[in-house]
């Protein structure tokens, strides 16, 4: 980095990826900043610049760099790799500390605190944020965690027996076998506590324990959220039940196109239900269940939008989804049950298949959008 680049950086002021510090900050505060950048999206610390962007400088560059290396190595767990350089402006020395997004997240300080970056400051990570980081790095899967307030009787065991019989051709003879199958499918912990997936698929009242596991459906008269809602439904129940409810909502609100084929009139929906079903099931299978928000299925006059809470799983991009074969699972236990129930394939080709169907049927493109909080599929209507 040269002098001009440094001055341009300072002029941008402190931000999500940039923090100013003086060298007399204590070691814990430096560790906190290093950890918060490593846990979030990386960033830079400019040492020798005050909060107002004034260049104060440091006394000895080597001493500061040695100190920061020691903090990153011994006061952050796991140790954080940093790269340092220095720039001189008007005889004042500034040390620039480069911190990449960590590959071993989450990181914590020596005092045991986890921090993340929020706007232009560092703050303690919430429980949900930590779970999300663990999920991203595949240190744990949220859908396998036990629901501590639930007990075995909160599961509909007869529904699970039907699942084994209908999809796996397995007949259960005794309760011990039943419990072993529940544990093997990660639906029940070894302490007889139902897991997230257990409640979502076989819970008697899933939303009692996981209220965010809902689907909101709306039919809007125009092309904007502010236009009149012709119909609005809040769908609850187990995942298989909600999938049926969404399909019924779509069938009752989509237009049917009629055409004469041979001697008989035939009708079909304006958008293939197979494509819409793919989009909805993908949202249910891959959404982030640590976020307290429902899935939203919204029919506008010119399009259908499916909003799924959470960003894309680690390494998955919109481009890789379009190509097909992008198969990083955020919720592998949920996905495994959907595979067993023949609702998805195990190939990661669902989005590509949906795009192809919509293109063939409407001659228009599906729009895939990622935001900070959700993934949106926009399907054009005829």
N, C-alpha and C positions, 0 to 999 in steps of 0.2 A: 504494500500500500504506500502511495506517495503522499506528499503534503496536500495536494489539491483534493485527492480522494478522501483524505481524513477530514478536511474542512467541510467537504460536501456532506460527509456522514454526520458530522456534528450539527450542521445546519438542519438536518432532518429531525433533530431532537430525539429524546428517548422514545422507544417504541417497543413493539412486540419482540423485535429481534435486536434491540440495542439498549445498553445501559451505561451511564456515566458513573465513575467512582473516583475517589481520591485514594491515595495509597495508605492513608491512616485508618481506613476502614478495618474493622476487626476480622479475624480469620473466619469466624462463623458466618459473617455476612457475605464474605466472598464465596464461601462454600455454598451458601443458600442460593446465590445468583447462578453459580456454575450448575448446580443441580437443577434449578428451575428451567434453564435453557436446555440442558440435556434431556429433561423429561418431556419437553414440549416440542419445539421445532428448531432448536439451535439458536445461536445468536452471537453477539460480540459484546465484550466489556471494554470500554475505553478508560484506562486508569491514568489519572492525571487531568481529568475533566470534571468540573463541578456540575451540580444539577442544572445550572442555568446555561451550560454549554461553554463556559469560560475555560480556556486552557490554563491550568495551574502548573502542570508538569510533575514529574517524579524526580527524586534526587539521584538514585542509582538504578539504571535499567536492569542490570544483571541481578541485583538484589531483589527487585520486585518480581522478575521472571522466575527466579529460583523459589521465591515464596509462593507464587501462584502454582507452580508445578507441584510443590509439596502439599498445598491445600487440595488440589485436584486429585492427587494420589492418595493422601492419607486422611483427609477430612471428608471425602465423598465415598459412598459405598453403593455399588462397586466403584472402583476408581474411574475417573473421567479423563479421557484423552483430550488435551487441549493443544492448540498451536499458538505461539506468541510471536509478535514482531514489534518493532518500535519505530516511531516517526518523530522527527524533530521539527518543531514549528517555532520560529523566532527564539531559538536557543532553549526552548522548553521541550522536554522529552515526554512523549505519550506512549504507553504500552497498550497494544491491542491484543486482547485475548479472544481467540476464535474457538467457539464451542459448537460441535456438531450435534445434531439430534442423536441421542445415544442408542446404541444397538443392544444394550443390556438394561433397558428401562424396566421398572422404575428405579431411580437413584434416590438416595437419601443422604442427609448430612450426618456427621459423626454423632450428633445429638439424637439421631433417629427420626428426623422430620423430613417429610416428602414435600417438595414444592413444585409448582407449575407456573408458567408465565401466563399472565392475564393482562391484556392491553400493554401498558408500559411499566408493570410492576410484577413482583413475585409474590405468590401467596401459597398457603398450605393447600395441598391437594385434598379434595373431598374423597369420601369412600368410593363414590361412583367413578370419579376420575381415575383413582388407583385401579379399580377393577377393570376399567377400560384399557388402561396401559398394560395390565397383566394379560388381558385378552389379546391385545394387539401383538404382543410378543409370544403369545401362545404358552404363557406360563401357567394359565388356568383357563378353563372354559366356563363362562358364567352360567350356561344352561345346565351344567352338572352340579351346581352348588345346591346344598340343602335349603329348603324353605323352613326356617327354624320355628315358625309359628304353626306349621302344619304337622299332622300326624297321619299314620297309615290309613285311618278310617276316612280321611279327606279324599282318598282316591276311590274312584269307581272301579273296583276290582273285576266286576263282571264285564265292563267295557274293555279292560285289558285282556281278559280271557278271550273275548270275541276277536280282539286284534290278533292274538296268537293263533287262534283257530282259522280266521278268515285269510290272513296274509302269510302265515308261516306254516299252516297245517299242523299246529301243535295243540294237543289237548292236555290240560293240566289235571293231574289226579289228586294232588294234595296241596295244602297251604304252604308247606316248606318249598315245594317246587315253584309255586307261584312267586314267593318272595325272592327266591334265587333268580328267577327271570327278571323281576323288577330291578334287582341290584345289577344284574349283568347288562341290562339296557340303560343303566345310569338313571333310572326313574326313582330309585329309592336308595338312601344311604345305608351303610351297614348298621347304623343306629336306628333304622326304621323311620327315618325322616324323608318325606317325599322331596325330590329335587325340583328345580325350576321346570325342567322338561316333563317330569311326572305330573305336576300340577297342570301344565299347559295342555297336555294331551288327554289326561285321564282324571283330572280334578273334578270333583262334584261342583265346586264353585271357584273356578280359576281366578276370577277378578277380585275375589275376597282377599287373595294373597298377592296377586300381581295385577293391580288395577290398571297399569299402563298397557296390558295385553288386550287392547280393544282395537276395533276397526270402526272409524267414522266414515260413513258414506253420505254423499250429498249430490243432488242434482241441481245445478245452477242454471237459471234461465238464459244468462248471457255468457260473456267471456271473461268476467272479472269476479273476484271473491265478493265484491260489494253488491252484485246483482241478486235478484230474488232467488231464494232457495225453494225449488218446487217440491223437494222431498229431502228429508234429513233422517238418518238412522244411526244409532249407536249400537254396534253389534258386539255381543259378548258370548262367552261359552268357551269350550275347548277349541283348539286350533282346527280340527276337522269340521266342527260345527260352524265356526266362523267362515271357513272357506265356502261352505254350502250357502250360508246367508249372503255372502258377498256376491256369489254367482246369481242367486235369486234377485238381488237388488239390480244387478246389471241387466239381467234378462227383462225385468219389468220396466227399465228406463231407456234401454237402447232401442233404436228404430229397427224395424224389420223391413228388408227390401224384398219385393216380390218380383218374380220373373217366371215366364212360361218356358218350360223345358219339356220337349216332346209334346204330349197332350195334356199334361197336368201342371197346374201352377205350383211353384215352389217358393219358399221364403227362407231368408237367411238374415242373420243379424248384420248390422252395418259394419261391425268389427268382429273378426273371428273370436269366439269365446275362448278358444284354445290359447290365443295370444294373451288375452286379458287374464285368464286363469294363471298363465305362466308368470305374468308381472305381479299379480297379487300373492301367489305362493312364494315367489322370490322375496318379496317384501317381508312376509311372515317368517321365512326361514333365515333371512340374513340381517334382519333389523337388529339394532342394539337395544337389548332389553334392560340395560342399566339406565336408559333415558326415560324419564317419566312423561312420555308422550305417546299417543296412539298412532297407528297407521291411518292414513287418510286416502280414501278413494273418492275423487271428485269428478263429476261429469259436467263439463262446460259445453256450451253450444258448439264449439269448434274442436274440442279435444277432451281427452280423459287424462287426469293426473293421478299417479299413485305415489304418495309421499311416505317414505320409510325412515324412521328415526335413526340417526347415526351416520357417520361418514363411512366410506368403503373400507373393508378390512385391509390389513397391511398388505402391500404390494399389488393390490387390485386397482386397476385404472379403468376409466371408461373405454379407452382404446382396447385394452385386453379383453374386456367383456364383449365388445363388438366382434372381435376376432373369434372368440370362443375358446374354451379350454381353461379359462381363468377360474380356478377352483380352490380358493382359499376360504376355509369355512370359519365363520365367527361362532356359529352354534352347531357344532358337529353332531351332537346328540339329537337335536331337533331335526336336523337334515337327514340323519340316519333313519328316523322314524318315517319321514316323508318319503324316503326312498323305498322303505319296506311297504308303504301303503300305495306305492306306484304313482305318487303325485309329482315326483321329480325323478330325473335320471341322475346318475352319479358321474356325469361327464362334464359338467360345467358348461353345457351348450344351450341352456334355456334362454338366455338373453338373445343370443344369435338367432335362435329359432323364432323367437317372438318378433324380432326386427324383420326377418325374412317374410313371415306371414303378413305383417302389416304392410310391408312394401308391395307384396303381390296383390293384396286386397284393395288397398287405397291408393297405391302409387305415391305414397308419401313416406317421409322418414320419421322414425321414432327419435325423440330427443332425450338424451340421458344427461342429467344435471347433478353435480355434486355441490353442496354448500357446507358451511361449517357445522351444521346440525342435522342435515338429512340428505337422503338420496332421492331424486325425483325422476320418475319415468313419465314423459309426456307422449301420449299416443294421439295422433290426429284423427278426427272424425271425418267422414265423407261430407 
